[in-house]
């Protein structure tokens, strides 16, 4: 039987960029590069080589300095080396979301403990940019409507990796609007729990970051009590 890792590796390495996006919106597809394909294989083989269902933690779409570089959600090259112990020659990148997420990972006892229970992903799997800056799929209506079928297919396919469908965690208050809309249409998850986005926390609420970290950890622990 294929493992979570087998299915995830095959999926990410088969991703292609969508066409017919609105003018000025570009897509980064790191999975076309040999080193990222090697990283994806190493990461999922190390942490997901089983058939254990994970609680899904869903962001918006990857940032250009996180998964847009490494192919691993919310993970910069340096955090991939430091916390996941996966060697790579990619240049270090600045990414606030990754910094906070790996504080959460450490609070759970490290990458092996965390990824044994959770799957970090996004509603749309590829990084979007506009004028060289991060862009969210919901930043304009045309982009949202163009990508909506792909978003539904992304989540549907990833659920097939191995998912605790009783609950999902949404990262970002605005993202919640779209995940709930998707869930109303597709019935993917029993319920959705929302946390403030890591970038928002470190960009606008830095002084309160320890409190947000406590909230994250408590919420994620609560989700683990809901069996598949």
Beta strands, then each sheet from edge to edge (+ up, - down):
strand 1: 25-28
strand 2: 54-61
strand 3: 118-124
strand 4: 127-130
strand 5: 133-135
strand 6: 163-171
strand 7: 191-195
sheet 1: 1+ 4- 5+
sheet 2: 3+ 2+ 6+ 7+
end
